[in-house]
Amino acid sequence: MIDQKDLIAQIPYCLDKTDFPKLGDKYEGKVRDNYTKGDRRILITSDRLSAFDRVICTIPFKGQVLTQMAKFWFEQTKDIIGNHVMEYPDPNVLIGKQCTPLPIEMVVRGYITGVTTTSAWYNYERGVRDFCGNLLPEGLKKNQKFDKPILTPSTKAEHGDHDESVSREEILKRTTLTAEQYDYIADASLKLYQRGVEVAAKQGIILVDTKYEFGITPDGEIVLIDEIHTPDSSRFWFANEYEKRFAAGEEQKKIDKEYLREWLAERGFRGEGEIPEIPAEIKAETARRYIEAFELITGQTFQAQAGSVLDRIGKNLQKYM
């Protein structure tokens, strides 16, 4: 594990943005810079961290963690559904097939938890019992496991807007998605989540909830795109502490970006207004948790190269320019 002083030293070299016009047409997401040319899409994962649908700050080595963890999970799940991956020319970069994204995110929840306005626990606390078409019983406690995982699809917000959790019926009304397409990705999502639960359990980790994105290839195939089972798209807890903490009504021990999200929420920030100043120590601790998540879940040692991430990516992508 990289120590705190080295993580803090990396902060000035975090990848905030890229500008490679020769790679193709650029689209900047909250975390990834996408370059498209022909049937190819280059996804460069920055070190930007988003929470509450806002870009908050950059975190050392975060982009590398996300890319390498997604690589691990794409390999672990390709028998369930195809994915867009073609190659990985850099620790922060994935080259994939150019797909037309489907207009929703498929969120699978195995436990009732969360602090955002789209989370199951936030809504349950406020009296919601029909959550995205899932009828929830009375008497649930925070962090309790559902009898079986639930699907809570989410709309994809435009820049500056918030995602919205909605039901299957609402998705079919609001989008161009067909019932057949929805049911196909719903089934795939539940199978992907189950695979994630099984693989994580071998490492003593609980995959709490996650989200998946899908796209259509030029050949008309629906495939998994973006990322899978990373600390940005998923929540993870330590299995050996779950029962004890749940029985005591304590928060679970986490290995995901919820750490920084909760730090912000404690200071009254939930997406509106000015973002609080994030101290270097908080950024370093967030980075440590991302790296810890990678090592715990994959069983691999995280190999990081200190220095300018942007310069390294530029060299490794020369042949595409």
Secondary structure by P-SEA (a helix, b strand, c coil): cccaaaaaaaccccccccccccccbbbbcccbbbbbcccbbbbbbcccccccccccccccaaaaaaaaaaaaaaaaccccccccccccccccbbbbcccccccbbbbbbccccccccccaaaaaaacccccccccccccccccccccbbbbbbbccccccbbbbbbcaaaaaacccccaaaaaaaaaaaaaaaaaaaaaaaaaccccccbbbbbbbcccbbbbbccccccccccccccccaaaaaaaaccccccccaaaaaaaaaaaccccccccccccaaaaaaaaaaaaaaaaaaacbbbbbbcccaaaaaaaaacccc
